Amino acid sequence: MTLFGDPAVWLPVVFAALMGLSILIYVVLDGFDLGVGILTPLGNEAEKDRMVASIGPFWDANETWLVMAVGLLLVAFPAAHGTILTALYLPVAIMLIGLILRGTAFEFRAKVALPKKNAWNVAFFAGSIMTSMAQGYMLGLYVMGLDNSWTSQAFALLTAVFLTVGYSFIGACWLILKAEGELQLKAVRWARGGIWGVVLGVGAISLATPLVSTRIWERWFSIPEFFLLAPLPLMSAALILGIWVVLRRLPTANDSFAWLPFAGASALFVLAFTGLAYSFYPYVVPEKLTIYAAASAPESLMIILVGALIVIPVIAGYSALAYYIFRGKARDLRYD
C-alpha cells in the first residue's frame, strides 16, 4: 500500500484519464485543421491560401496529441494496444498515409511553381479526407466492439462520413474566428450546413452505443443513472441550439461574437466524448478487456507516470504559447 492506496487500482485509472484527455484534445485541435483541409476545394485560390495560413502555426503541434495518446496506449495498456491496432490495421495505415500526404502537401504547395500548386492543393484535401474518414471508421468499429460483421462495417462507414462532416463543421467555425470578408461569410454558410451533420452523427452514435451492449444500456437507462446523466444530452441540445442562433446572426459589425461558434463546437465535442468515455469505462477494448487487465505492471506505470507528468505539461504549454502568439486573424503564410 502507498500513500494513495493500491497503485494497481489507481494507476490504470490515471493513465486511462491521461490517454482520454490526449485523444479529446487531439480530436478538437486536429479536428478543426482537418476540417479546414476538407473545406479547401470550396474556396478560390486566394481563399485556399488564407485557409491554409489559418492553421499553419498550429497543425503540427495539434498532431502531437495523437502521438501522445498512442504512446500512452502502448506503454500503459500494451495488451489493448495490440488488440486494437490489429483489428484496425487497415484504417490506421490509411490515416497515416493521409497525415503524411497532408504534411507533404502543406510544405510543397507554398514552394512549387504556380502551375503545380493545384496538384498539391488536391493532395492536401485528399490527405485531410483520408485521415478524417479513417478516424471515423475506427470510431464506428470501436463503438461496435471491434466486430467485423456487415452491420458493424456499415455503421463504421456511417460514422466515417459523420465524423468527416463534424470535422468540416468545427473547421468552418475556426475559419469564422480566423478569417475576414468573403471567406468569413462562406465559413458561416458552411457551418450552418455542417451543424446538421453533427446532429445526425452524435445522434447515431448515442443511439448505437447502448444497443450494442446490455451493460451500457443499463448504465444509461437504469434509475437513478438516467436522471443523473440527463444533463449531458440536454446540454448538447442546448449547445446546438445556441450555436445555430449565433450562426444565424453572424457576422456582426465588430466581429465580437466570431469566437462563439468555435467555442460551442469544441464544447459539443467535449460532451460527446464524455458520454462515450462514460459508456465504455472501465473497458479499453469494448466488452473484452478492462483497463486493469490490460495495464502494465504498477512499477512500470509509476516510472512512466513521472515522464508523462513532465511531457504533457510541456506539450500543453507549447501549444498554448503558439495559440497565444498567433491569435487574431490569419495572415499570409510565408517561408522566407
Rosetta silent file (secondary structure, phi, psi, omega in degrees, C-alpha in Angstrom):
SEQUENCE: MTLFGDPAVWLPVVFAALMGLSILIYVVLDGFDLGVGILTPLGNEAEKDRMVASIGPFWDANETWLVMAVGLLLVAFPAAHGTILTALYLPVAIMLIGLILRGTAFEFRAKVALPKKNAWNVAFFAGSIMTSMAQGYMLGLYVMGLDNSWTSQAFALLTAVFLTVGYSFIGACWLILKAEGELQLKAVRWARGGIWGVVLGVGAISLATPLVSTRIWERWFSIPEFFLLAPLPLMSAALILGIWVVLRRLPTANDSFAWLPFAGASALFVLAFTGLAYSFYPYVVPEKLTIYAAASAPESLMIILVGALIVIPVIAGYSALAYYIFRGKARDLRYD
SCORE:     score description
SCORE:     0.000 S_00000001
   1 L     0.000  146.121  178.034    0.000    0.000    0.000 S_00000001
   2 E  -119.116 -177.471  178.619    1.103    3.545   -0.703 S_00000001
   3 L   -58.477  -31.431 -176.474    0.020    6.976    0.407 S_00000001
   4 L  -100.314    7.389 -178.016   -2.592    6.947   -2.381 S_00000001
   5 E    99.919 -162.493 -177.223   -3.795    3.374   -1.916 S_00000001
   6 L   -72.920  115.499 -179.067   -3.176    0.374   -4.153 S_00000001
   7 H   -63.944  -24.426  177.697   -1.273    1.540   -7.272 S_00000001
   8 H   -67.523  -16.438  179.264   -2.653   -1.432   -9.216 S_00000001
   9 H   -96.296  -48.485 -171.982   -6.083    0.220   -8.815 S_00000001
  10 H   -88.374  -25.638  179.876   -5.466    3.939   -9.284 S_00000001
  11 H   -64.534  -44.750  176.344   -2.601    3.944  -11.792 S_00000001
  12 H   -59.775  -35.226  178.434   -4.649    2.370  -14.640 S_00000001
  13 H   -66.605  -42.476  179.121   -7.373    4.952  -13.994 S_00000001
  14 H   -61.121  -45.135 -178.289   -4.831    7.794  -14.128 S_00000001
  15 H   -70.942  -33.735  174.758   -3.394    6.552  -17.412 S_00000001
  16 H   -63.717  -39.064  178.720   -6.849    5.989  -18.883 S_00000001
  17 H   -67.264  -42.664  178.924   -7.675    9.597  -17.965 S_00000001
  18 H   -64.319  -41.800  178.850   -4.419   10.915  -19.473 S_00000001
  19 H   -66.127  -42.828  177.863   -4.972    8.907  -22.650 S_00000001
  20 H   -62.840  -40.413  178.013   -8.584   10.082  -22.880 S_00000001
  21 H   -62.992  -42.110  179.589   -7.524   13.695  -22.350 S_00000001
  22 H   -63.435  -42.331  179.095   -4.911   13.388  -25.123 S_00000001
  23 H   -64.451  -43.322 -179.575   -7.473   11.914  -27.526 S_00000001
  24 H   -62.216  -46.823  179.104  -10.004   14.627  -26.701 S_00000001
  25 H   -61.592  -40.562  178.708   -7.501   17.439  -27.218 S_00000001
  26 H   -62.698  -46.361 -176.754   -6.408   15.845  -30.492 S_00000001
  27 H   -60.381  -40.848 -179.680   -9.972   15.462  -31.779 S_00000001
  28 H   -72.864  -48.845 -173.092  -10.774   19.128  -31.098 S_00000001
  29 H   -76.337  -52.461  178.237   -7.483   20.652  -32.250 S_00000001
  30 H   -74.193  -20.339  176.069   -6.559   18.448  -35.191 S_00000001
  31 H   -60.778  -43.533 -177.820  -10.263   18.144  -35.929 S_00000001
  32 H   -71.915  -34.460 -179.032  -10.532   21.786  -36.912 S_00000001
  33 H   -78.588  -28.095  169.006   -7.398   21.775  -39.068 S_00000001
  34 H   -64.493  -40.371  178.766   -8.502   18.561  -40.794 S_00000001
  35 H   -61.812  -40.114  176.765  -11.848   20.286  -41.305 S_00000001
  36 H   -62.391  -40.958  177.744  -10.164   23.277  -42.912 S_00000001
  37 H   -62.851  -38.144  178.751   -8.360   20.890  -45.274 S_00000001
  38 H   -66.215  -32.118 -176.690  -11.662   19.225  -46.188 S_00000001
  39 H   -85.032  -10.299 -173.573  -13.191   22.622  -46.967 S_00000001
  40 H   -56.899  -35.325  179.504  -10.339   23.914  -49.160 S_00000001
  41 H   -62.539  -17.269 -177.890  -11.934   22.891  -52.504 S_00000001
  42 H   -83.737   -8.863 -179.913  -14.803   25.286  -51.725 S_00000001
  43 L  -102.101  158.807  173.472  -12.548   28.345  -51.705 S_00000001
  44 L   -78.559 -178.120 -172.583  -10.906   30.219  -54.566 S_00000001
  45 H   -60.773  -45.157  179.655   -7.121   30.331  -54.906 S_00000001
  46 H   -65.940  -37.930  179.523   -6.620   33.299  -52.578 S_00000001
  47 H   -68.648  -36.217  175.825   -9.041   31.833  -50.042 S_00000001
  48 H   -58.825  -44.269  179.085   -7.221   28.487  -50.114 S_00000001
  49 H   -60.898  -42.403 -179.229   -4.019   30.305  -49.178 S_00000001
  50 H   -69.744  -35.835  178.068   -5.728   32.096  -46.312 S_00000001
  51 H   -64.175  -45.496  177.931   -7.394   28.867  -45.117 S_00000001
  52 H   -65.572  -38.501  178.433   -4.066   27.053  -45.003 S_00000001
  53 H   -63.111  -29.943 -178.385   -2.477   30.077  -43.312 S_00000001
  54 H   -66.928  -23.691  179.500   -5.139   29.921  -40.583 S_00000001
  55 H  -110.440   -3.649 -174.768   -3.836   26.518  -39.446 S_00000001
  56 L   -52.406  -46.379 -176.858   -0.178   26.989  -40.413 S_00000001
  57 L   -77.579   -5.794 -168.015    1.243   27.742  -36.945 S_00000001
  58 L  -119.944  -27.291 -163.921   -0.770   25.010  -35.227 S_00000001
  59 H   -61.767  -40.086 -178.285   -1.314   21.850  -37.283 S_00000001
  60 H   -70.742  -35.975  175.826    1.926   20.015  -36.462 S_00000001
  61 H   -66.760  -36.134  178.566    1.593   20.754  -32.728 S_00000001
  62 H   -59.702  -39.651 -177.409   -2.015   19.534  -32.852 S_00000001
  63 H   -71.687  -16.369  177.142   -0.883   16.140  -34.167 S_00000001
  64 H   -59.129  -32.245 -178.981    1.491   15.763  -31.216 S_00000001
  65 H   -68.290  -29.283  174.512   -1.540   14.851  -29.102 S_00000001
  66 H   -67.473  -42.786  177.306   -2.246   11.843  -31.335 S_00000001
  67 H   -61.101  -41.942  178.902    1.318   10.641  -30.819 S_00000001
  68 H   -61.776  -45.750 -178.333    0.884   11.129  -27.075 S_00000001
  69 H   -62.624  -46.228  179.793   -2.382    9.150  -26.995 S_00000001
  70 H   -66.894  -38.323  177.472   -0.984    6.222  -28.991 S_00000001
  71 H   -62.194  -43.205  177.522    2.211    6.275  -26.937 S_00000001
  72 H   -64.327  -38.809  177.280    0.247    6.090  -23.684 S_00000001
  73 H   -61.499  -41.772 -178.143   -1.833    3.227  -25.075 S_00000001
  74 H   -66.566  -48.257 -172.824    1.342    1.336  -25.993 S_00000001
  75 H   -83.607  -29.657 -176.363    3.243    1.762  -22.748 S_00000001
  76 H   -93.360  -33.704 -177.398    0.340    1.730  -20.277 S_00000001
  77 L  -131.960   65.607 -173.539   -2.020   -0.791  -21.914 S_00000001
  78 H   -61.006  -35.624  179.567    0.153   -2.964  -24.203 S_00000001
  79 H   -64.752  -40.715  178.426   -2.382   -5.795  -24.446 S_00000001
  80 H   -69.046  -37.652  178.819   -5.076   -3.374  -25.594 S_00000001
  81 H   -56.930  -46.695  179.651   -2.634   -1.700  -27.997 S_00000001
  82 H   -64.668  -43.083 -177.978   -2.039   -4.995  -29.772 S_00000001
  83 H   -66.380  -46.355 -176.145   -5.722   -5.915  -29.903 S_00000001
  84 H   -67.860  -48.193 -176.797   -6.954   -2.515  -31.125 S_00000001
  85 H   -71.733  -26.537  173.455   -4.273   -1.907  -33.738 S_00000001
  86 H   -66.898  -44.577  179.957   -4.546   -5.452  -35.058 S_00000001
  87 H   -68.708  -29.088 -174.461   -8.290   -5.006  -35.565 S_00000001
  88 L  -112.226   27.430 -173.978   -7.834   -1.533  -37.063 S_00000001
  89 H   -57.117  -48.438 -175.855   -4.654   -2.135  -39.067 S_00000001
  90 H   -65.683  -51.816  178.722   -6.031   -1.019  -42.453 S_00000001
  91 H   -63.389  -31.671  175.914   -7.741    2.233  -41.349 S_00000001
  92 H   -64.086  -42.330  178.603   -4.685    3.117  -39.229 S_00000001
  93 H   -62.434  -42.485  178.441   -2.480    2.668  -42.317 S_00000001
  94 H   -63.653  -40.678  178.587   -4.838    4.854  -44.371 S_00000001
  95 H   -61.846  -44.166 -179.105   -4.813    7.501  -41.635 S_00000001
  96 H   -65.418  -39.197  176.473   -1.016    7.568  -41.534 S_00000001
  97 H   -62.829  -42.071  178.409   -0.809    7.864  -45.324 S_00000001
  98 H   -62.164  -42.420  179.140   -3.297   10.729  -45.138 S_00000001
  99 H   -65.024  -40.186  177.546   -1.277   12.512  -42.448 S_00000001
 100 H   -64.429  -43.051 -179.916    1.923   12.118  -44.463 S_00000001
 101 H   -62.940  -41.347  177.990    0.175   13.398  -47.582 S_00000001
 102 H   -61.669  -48.828 -177.747   -1.171   16.410  -45.678 S_00000001
 103 H   -62.906  -41.501  178.342    2.216   17.303  -44.228 S_00000001
 104 H   -65.155  -46.406 -178.625    3.977   16.973  -47.579 S_00000001
 105 H   -64.823  -36.339 -179.606    1.312   18.959  -49.425 S_00000001
 106 H   -58.989  -42.087 -178.220    1.320   21.654  -46.756 S_00000001
 107 H   -77.336  -45.082 -171.668    5.004   22.362  -47.342 S_00000001
 108 H   -74.189  -30.812 -176.922    5.184   21.910  -51.123 S_00000001
 109 L   -64.464  -24.383 -179.067    2.092   23.906  -52.088 S_00000001
 110 L   -88.150   -5.898 -172.783    3.769   27.053  -50.768 S_00000001
 111 L  -121.629  -20.510 -176.459    7.029   26.459  -52.659 S_00000001
 112 L   -78.807  166.427  175.643    6.233   24.971  -56.070 S_00000001
 113 L   -64.374  151.150 -173.921    5.606   26.924  -59.259 S_00000001
 114 H   -52.651  -42.247 -179.768    2.053   28.188  -59.644 S_00000001
 115 H   -61.133  -24.878 -178.631    1.002   25.642  -62.335 S_00000001
 116 H   -94.342   -6.083 -174.891    1.853   22.770  -59.958 S_00000001
 117 H   -65.043  -36.590 -177.532    0.217   24.309  -56.920 S_00000001
 118 H   -62.262  -35.894  178.965   -3.232   22.920  -57.713 S_00000001
 119 H   -62.912  -38.574  178.560   -1.939   19.338  -57.597 S_00000001
 120 H   -74.540  -29.421  172.204   -0.675   19.903  -54.066 S_00000001
 121 H   -61.691  -43.000  177.782   -3.988   21.544  -53.114 S_00000001
 122 H   -63.571  -41.345  178.957   -5.707   18.340  -54.239 S_00000001
 123 H   -63.538  -38.982  178.504   -3.191   16.298  -52.254 S_00000001
 124 H   -63.207  -44.380  176.296   -3.854   18.409  -49.161 S_00000001
 125 H   -63.367  -45.730 -178.817   -7.593   17.829  -49.497 S_00000001
 126 H   -60.860  -44.075  178.501   -7.105   14.105  -50.183 S_00000001
 127 H   -63.662  -37.333  179.426   -4.882   13.682  -47.139 S_00000001
 128 H   -65.630  -45.507 -175.893   -7.383   15.542  -44.954 S_00000001
 129 H   -75.511  -32.658  174.450  -10.369   13.481  -46.035 S_00000001
 130 H   -61.232  -44.623 -178.562   -8.452   10.188  -45.882 S_00000001
 131 H   -65.055  -47.215 -177.129   -7.434   10.947  -42.306 S_00000001
 132 H   -68.161  -41.023  178.539  -10.884   12.029  -41.124 S_00000001
 133 H   -63.913  -41.677  179.028  -12.694    9.136  -42.843 S_00000001
 134 H   -62.946  -42.475  179.129  -10.227    6.633  -41.378 S_00000001
 135 H   -65.220  -41.373  177.369  -10.686    8.055  -37.881 S_00000001
 136 H   -63.793  -39.291  177.859  -14.472    7.968  -38.222 S_00000001
 137 H   -63.132  -43.645  178.744  -14.340    4.382  -39.445 S_00000001
 138 H   -63.858  -39.461  178.060  -12.168    3.398  -36.472 S_00000001
 139 H   -61.347  -44.748 -179.668  -14.571    5.132  -34.085 S_00000001
 140 H   -62.099  -44.740  178.731  -17.521    3.231  -35.553 S_00000001
 141 H   -65.530  -36.656  178.797  -15.799   -0.147  -35.282 S_00000001
 142 H   -64.117  -45.515  178.187  -14.709    0.664  -31.726 S_00000001
 143 H   -58.781  -36.486 -178.784  -18.275    1.536  -30.717 S_00000001
 144 L   -85.592   13.873  175.711  -19.397   -1.791  -32.233 S_00000001
 145 L    76.106   27.046 -179.355  -16.844   -3.680  -30.163 S_00000001
 146 L    58.738   29.996  179.537  -14.300   -4.165  -32.991 S_00000001
 147 L   -81.391  147.589 -177.880  -16.734   -6.591  -34.591 S_00000001
 148 L  -107.058   20.708  178.066  -16.312   -7.438  -38.287 S_00000001
 149 L   -71.020  165.463  178.516  -19.945   -8.150  -39.139 S_00000001
 150 H   -62.726  -34.990  178.304  -21.667   -6.396  -42.045 S_00000001
 151 H   -62.800  -44.856  179.423  -23.713   -4.383  -39.564 S_00000001
 152 H   -64.908  -40.796  179.280  -20.569   -3.121  -37.841 S_00000001
 153 H   -63.615  -41.757  179.106  -18.915   -2.316  -41.154 S_00000001
 154 H   -64.420  -41.737  178.737  -21.959   -0.354  -42.317 S_00000001
 155 H   -65.930  -38.735  179.305  -22.090    1.574  -39.050 S_00000001
 156 H   -63.516  -39.714  177.232  -18.354    2.292  -39.254 S_00000001
 157 H   -65.325  -37.284  178.428  -18.776    3.716  -42.759 S_00000001
 158 H   -64.476  -45.118  179.285  -21.643    5.853  -41.482 S_00000001
 159 H   -68.631  -28.590  175.480  -19.569    7.246  -38.621 S_00000001
 160 H   -60.717  -43.439  179.018  -16.710    7.870  -41.079 S_00000001
 161 H   -67.609  -45.771 -176.190  -18.995   10.194  -43.029 S_00000001
 162 H   -66.230  -39.899  179.379  -20.434   11.846  -39.923 S_00000001
 163 H   -67.499  -35.986  176.758  -17.051   12.482  -38.290 S_00000001
 164 H   -62.564  -42.636  176.412  -15.787   13.993  -41.540 S_00000001
 165 H   -64.743  -39.721  178.255  -18.798   16.319  -41.570 S_00000001
 166 H   -62.185  -42.326  176.822  -18.163   17.074  -37.891 S_00000001
 167 H   -64.179  -40.912  178.653  -14.551   17.993  -38.621 S_00000001
 168 H   -64.571  -33.307  177.733  -15.641   20.207  -41.519 S_00000001
 169 H   -65.618  -50.144 -179.046  -18.116   21.893  -39.151 S_00000001
 170 H   -69.499  -28.593  173.877  -15.550   22.712  -36.482 S_00000001
 171 H   -64.763  -41.267  176.932  -13.145   23.714  -39.275 S_00000001
 172 H   -64.182  -39.362  177.970  -15.745   26.176  -40.586 S_00000001
 173 H   -64.151  -36.780  176.384  -16.198   27.535  -37.056 S_00000001
 174 H   -63.593  -41.395  179.898  -12.426   28.019  -36.830 S_00000001
 175 H   -67.073  -32.524  174.841  -12.467   29.961  -40.098 S_00000001
 176 H   -59.512  -39.497 -179.948  -15.249   32.194  -38.761 S_00000001
 177 H   -72.119  -39.854 -169.702  -12.859   33.096  -35.954 S_00000001
 178 H   -98.689  -16.087 -173.750   -9.713   33.482  -38.072 S_00000001
 179 L  -102.714  169.924  177.605  -10.996   34.806  -41.433 S_00000001
 180 L  -134.832  165.389  170.452  -12.378   38.101  -42.666 S_00000001
 181 H    63.239 -139.196 -174.774  -14.550   39.339  -45.501 S_00000001
 182 H   -63.354  -36.478  178.908  -15.953   36.944  -48.082 S_00000001
 183 H   -63.837  -39.566  177.379  -14.137   33.921  -46.667 S_00000001
 184 H   -64.718  -40.399  177.139  -15.731   34.503  -43.279 S_00000001
 185 H   -61.318  -42.593  177.366  -19.167   34.765  -44.918 S_00000001
 186 H   -63.467  -41.328  179.937  -18.558   31.477  -46.704 S_00000001
 187 H   -61.453  -38.068  176.661  -17.417   29.854  -43.445 S_00000001
 188 H   -61.380  -44.380  179.387  -20.681   30.908  -41.783 S_00000001
 189 H   -65.204  -40.236  178.410  -22.647   29.238  -44.594 S_00000001
 190 H   -63.489  -40.743 -179.971  -20.519   26.092  -44.356 S_00000001
 191 H   -66.763  -38.643  178.880  -21.062   25.931  -40.596 S_00000001
 192 H   -61.415  -37.066  177.305  -24.827   26.365  -40.980 S_00000001
 193 H   -76.693  -39.655 -175.222  -24.920   23.332  -43.260 S_00000001
 194 H   -69.608  -24.789 -176.603  -22.423   21.248  -41.303 S_00000001
 195 H   -62.730  -28.878 -179.941  -24.216   21.523  -37.964 S_00000001
 196 H   -72.314  -32.571  173.920  -26.941   19.160  -39.196 S_00000001
 197 H   -65.498  -36.763  176.642  -24.331   16.505  -39.955 S_00000001
 198 H   -63.512  -43.294  178.706  -23.054   16.901  -36.399 S_00000001
 199 H   -59.643  -46.216 -179.752  -26.580   16.396  -35.055 S_00000001
 200 H   -65.347  -41.556 -179.027  -27.018   13.218  -37.120 S_00000001
 201 H   -65.204  -48.737  178.878  -23.579   11.884  -36.163 S_00000001
 202 H   -62.246  -40.516  179.214  -23.945   12.476  -32.425 S_00000001
 203 H   -64.112  -43.093 -178.922  -27.462   11.046  -32.559 S_00000001
 204 H   -63.463  -46.097 -179.634  -26.389    7.907  -34.437 S_00000001
 205 H   -67.846  -38.497  179.438  -23.521    7.128  -32.052 S_00000001
 206 H   -64.447  -35.864  178.947  -25.662    7.934  -28.996 S_00000001
 207 H   -77.114  -38.507 -175.408  -28.357    5.523  -30.174 S_00000001
 208 H   -73.668  -36.956 -173.067  -25.994    2.754  -31.278 S_00000001
 209 H   -57.318  -50.896  179.142  -23.741    2.694  -28.211 S_00000001
 210 H   -70.206  -21.664 -177.876  -26.327    1.403  -25.672 S_00000001
 211 H   -75.951  -23.573 -177.812  -27.799   -1.005  -28.231 S_00000001
 212 L   -87.371   -5.684 -177.190  -24.548   -2.941  -28.708 S_00000001
 213 L  -148.702  125.614  175.097  -24.126   -3.660  -25.002 S_00000001
 214 H   -62.536  -37.220 -179.747  -26.551   -4.600  -22.242 S_00000001
 215 H   -61.743  -45.124 -179.727  -24.059   -3.192  -19.738 S_00000001
 216 H   -67.187  -39.000  177.321  -24.017    0.208  -21.447 S_00000001
 217 H   -56.735  -46.016 -178.657  -27.805    0.190  -21.742 S_00000001
 218 H   -67.879  -32.399  179.754  -28.108   -0.344  -18.002 S_00000001
 219 H   -67.628  -29.773 -176.804  -25.538    2.374  -17.254 S_00000001
 220 H   -95.904  -34.180 -168.821  -27.600    4.947  -19.153 S_00000001
 221 H  -114.156    2.931  171.814  -31.199    3.893  -18.669 S_00000001
 222 L   -80.802  165.051  179.972  -31.404    2.406  -15.183 S_00000001
 223 L  -102.120  133.013   12.263  -32.654    4.539  -12.297 S_00000001
 224 L   -95.332    4.970 -175.779  -31.237    6.861  -10.907 S_00000001
 225 H   -56.216  -38.174 -177.849  -28.492    6.975  -13.604 S_00000001
 226 H   -55.924  -43.653 -178.735  -30.995    8.061  -16.259 S_00000001
 227 H   -77.269  -33.588  179.335  -31.828   11.235  -14.335 S_00000001
 228 H   -69.198  -31.715 -177.721  -28.245   11.885  -13.231 S_00000001
 229 H   -92.418   -7.743 -178.528  -26.988   11.675  -16.829 S_00000001
 230 L   -54.985  -33.744  178.646  -29.856   13.657  -18.363 S_00000001
 231 H   -58.144  -29.029 -178.684  -27.846   16.920  -18.252 S_00000001
 232 H   -61.529  -57.513  178.235  -25.414   15.555  -20.893 S_00000001
 233 H   -66.463  -32.296  179.106  -27.921   15.249  -23.772 S_00000001
 234 H   -67.166  -41.517  177.532  -29.811   18.320  -22.567 S_00000001
 235 H   -66.291  -37.169  178.144  -26.630   20.437  -22.556 S_00000001
 236 H   -63.100  -44.914  179.204  -25.734   19.075  -26.004 S_00000001
 237 H   -63.235  -41.188  179.196  -29.147   20.049  -27.369 S_00000001
 238 H   -65.223  -38.980  178.598  -28.862   23.499  -25.783 S_00000001
 239 H   -63.667  -45.106  179.783  -25.387   23.967  -27.266 S_00000001
 240 H   -61.187  -44.530  177.960  -26.565   23.017  -30.752 S_00000001
 241 H   -62.278  -43.490 -179.836  -29.472   25.419  -30.481 S_00000001
 242 H   -63.927  -42.119  178.082  -27.179   28.172  -29.187 S_00000001
 243 H   -62.139  -42.505  179.961  -24.638   27.634  -31.990 S_00000001
 244 H   -62.269  -42.602  178.913  -27.422   27.754  -34.570 S_00000001
 245 H   -62.295  -44.397  179.531  -28.786   31.016  -33.155 S_00000001
 246 H   -63.938  -42.938 -179.154  -25.319   32.589  -33.199 S_00000001
 247 H   -62.596  -32.415  179.252  -24.640   31.398  -36.761 S_00000001
 248 H   -69.349  -18.690 -176.685  -27.883   32.990  -37.927 S_00000001
 249 H  -107.309    0.525  179.569  -26.635   36.354  -36.627 S_00000001
 250 L   -94.210  154.192   -5.442  -23.060   36.241  -37.919 S_00000001
 251 L   -82.248  152.094  177.174  -21.059   38.089  -38.985 S_00000001
 252 L   -91.203  166.782 -175.136  -21.560   41.055  -36.679 S_00000001
 253 L   -61.305  -43.343 -177.381  -20.340   44.574  -37.404 S_00000001
 254 L  -101.454    8.369  176.649  -17.444   44.488  -34.920 S_00000001
 255 L    61.104   27.213 -172.555  -16.822   40.708  -35.215 S_00000001
 256 L   -74.013  -21.763 -176.570  -17.327   40.425  -31.464 S_00000001
 257 L  -110.030   16.172 -176.864  -19.047   37.030  -31.497 S_00000001
 258 L   -64.980  -22.395 -178.484  -16.838   35.281  -34.065 S_00000001
 259 L   -81.329  -18.652 -172.835  -15.319   33.103  -31.333 S_00000001
 260 H   -64.098  -44.103  179.810  -18.627   31.687  -30.119 S_00000001
 261 H   -60.313  -40.997  179.811  -19.238   29.023  -32.821 S_00000001
 262 H   -68.044  -40.567  177.592  -15.780   27.501  -32.340 S_00000001
 263 H   -63.268  -42.012  179.137  -16.120   27.553  -28.550 S_00000001
 264 H   -66.442  -41.961  178.665  -19.564   25.962  -28.819 S_00000001
 265 H   -63.390  -41.030  177.896  -18.389   23.312  -31.286 S_00000001
 266 H   -62.528  -43.455  178.647  -15.437   22.448  -29.015 S_00000001
 267 H   -63.555  -37.039  178.437  -17.774   22.142  -26.013 S_00000001
 268 H   -64.467  -41.790  176.366  -20.075   19.889  -28.055 S_00000001
 269 H   -62.586  -39.558  179.507  -17.146   17.591  -28.890 S_00000001
 270 H   -63.081  -44.725  179.729  -16.215   17.507  -25.188 S_00000001
 271 H   -63.794  -43.416  179.445  -19.744   16.493  -24.161 S_00000001
 272 H   -62.642  -41.948  179.488  -19.925   13.790  -26.835 S_00000001
 273 H   -66.506  -38.598  178.589  -16.541   12.412  -25.770 S_00000001
 274 H   -61.461  -43.828  177.823  -17.564   12.470  -22.099 S_00000001
 275 H   -62.848  -40.725  179.699  -20.649   10.407  -22.873 S_00000001
 276 H   -67.109  -42.662  179.165  -18.621    7.920  -24.888 S_00000001
 277 H   -62.946  -42.034  178.377  -15.966    7.608  -22.168 S_00000001
 278 H   -62.539  -39.217 -177.428  -18.622    7.020  -19.526 S_00000001
 279 H   -62.519  -40.098 -171.520  -20.254    4.346  -21.672 S_00000001
 280 H   -96.469  -17.429  178.130  -17.120    2.243  -22.098 S_00000001
 281 L   -59.708  136.277    7.626  -15.378    2.687  -18.741 S_00000001
 282 L   -95.705   19.174 -177.300  -13.696    0.560  -17.373 S_00000001
 283 E   -83.908  137.780  171.635  -13.145   -1.193  -20.725 S_00000001
 284 E  -101.039  -28.171  165.877  -10.299   -0.160  -23.008 S_00000001
 285 E  -114.179  114.261 -170.003  -11.340   -2.795  -25.553 S_00000001
 286 L   -49.793  122.575  175.237  -15.157   -2.740  -25.510 S_00000001
 287 L    62.500   10.291 -176.753  -16.626   -5.659  -23.558 S_00000001
 288 L  -124.979  -40.880 -171.947  -13.352   -7.602  -23.845 S_00000001
 289 E  -142.708  120.355  179.118  -10.501   -6.007  -21.915 S_00000001
 290 E   -84.310  166.339  178.352  -10.644   -3.648  -18.947 S_00000001
 291 H   -63.983  -27.592 -179.335   -8.023   -1.041  -18.147 S_00000001
 292 H   -75.085  -40.519  179.611   -6.987   -3.175  -15.146 S_00000001
 293 H   -71.757  -30.490 -175.888   -6.496   -6.362  -17.174 S_00000001
 294 H   -90.636  -10.892 -171.319   -4.631   -4.527  -19.951 S_00000001
 295 L   -71.694  150.652  171.740   -2.413   -2.350  -17.748 S_00000001
 296 L   -69.210  172.963  178.998    1.337   -2.729  -17.407 S_00000001
 297 L   -60.941  144.134 -179.330    2.862   -3.608  -14.045 S_00000001
 298 H   -54.764  -35.932  179.798    2.353   -0.897  -11.383 S_00000001
 299 H   -63.322  -40.648  178.045    6.131   -0.445  -11.053 S_00000001
 300 H   -67.604  -43.422 -178.829    6.392    0.335  -14.783 S_00000001
 301 H   -62.500  -35.495 -179.440    3.368    2.629  -14.702 S_00000001
 302 H   -65.049  -40.904  178.369    4.837    4.617  -11.808 S_00000001
 303 H   -66.789  -44.235 -179.550    8.025    5.314  -13.770 S_00000001
 304 H   -63.795  -35.460 -179.336    6.061    6.188  -16.917 S_00000001
 305 H   -61.226  -39.597  178.848    3.804    8.493  -14.894 S_00000001
 306 H   -59.596  -46.258  178.390    6.762   10.627  -13.856 S_00000001
 307 H   -64.004  -42.124 -179.012    7.705   11.108  -17.508 S_00000001
 308 H   -63.473  -38.148 -179.103    4.112   11.763  -18.562 S_00000001
 309 H   -72.164  -13.051  172.810    3.653   14.426  -15.895 S_00000001
 310 H   -92.570  -46.352 -173.164    6.678   16.236  -17.337 S_00000001
 311 H   -70.068  -45.046 -174.893    5.995   15.773  -21.050 S_00000001
 312 H   -62.052  -46.668  176.070    2.250   16.535  -21.117 S_00000001
 313 H   -61.698  -32.910  178.133    2.530   19.977  -19.443 S_00000001
 314 H   -65.213  -45.258  178.659    5.402   20.849  -21.827 S_00000001
 315 H   -63.526  -44.080  179.688    3.271   19.953  -24.870 S_00000001
 316 H   -62.779  -41.727 -179.969    0.289   21.812  -23.417 S_00000001
 317 H   -65.714  -41.888  178.335    2.440   24.857  -22.660 S_00000001
 318 H   -62.645  -44.797  179.896    3.955   24.885  -26.138 S_00000001
 319 H   -62.562  -46.034  179.909    0.527   24.591  -27.739 S_00000001
 320 H   -61.031  -39.794  179.412   -0.937   27.347  -25.558 S_00000001
 321 H   -64.413  -41.836  179.499    2.013   29.631  -26.379 S_00000001
 322 H   -62.667  -43.086 -179.886    1.549   29.042  -30.126 S_00000001
 323 H   -67.739  -32.172  178.861   -2.154   29.872  -29.943 S_00000001
 324 H   -71.776  -46.234 -177.250   -1.394   32.996  -27.914 S_00000001
 325 H   -63.942  -40.277 -175.961    1.345   34.266  -30.219 S_00000001
 326 L  -101.011   29.789  176.876   -0.680   33.659  -33.392 S_00000001
 327 L   -68.488  167.884  179.888   -4.012   34.890  -32.029 S_00000001
 328 L    90.403 -172.060 -175.948   -6.138   37.189  -34.162 S_00000001
 329 L   -72.194  148.260 -179.976   -6.989   36.970  -37.833 S_00000001
 330 L   -68.347  142.402  175.622   -4.948   34.775  -40.163 S_00000001
 331 L  -119.531  175.367 -178.867   -2.341   36.451  -42.329 S_00000001
 332 L   -58.282  138.222  178.709   -0.371   35.246  -45.327 S_00000001
 333 L   -89.100  119.977 -175.346    1.724   32.160  -44.631 S_00000001
 334 L  -124.542  149.546  179.233    5.336   32.859  -45.614 S_00000001
 335 L  -115.629   -1.431 -178.723    8.504   30.747  -45.583 S_00000001
 336 L   -94.329    0.000    0.000   11.052   33.441  -46.441 S_00000001
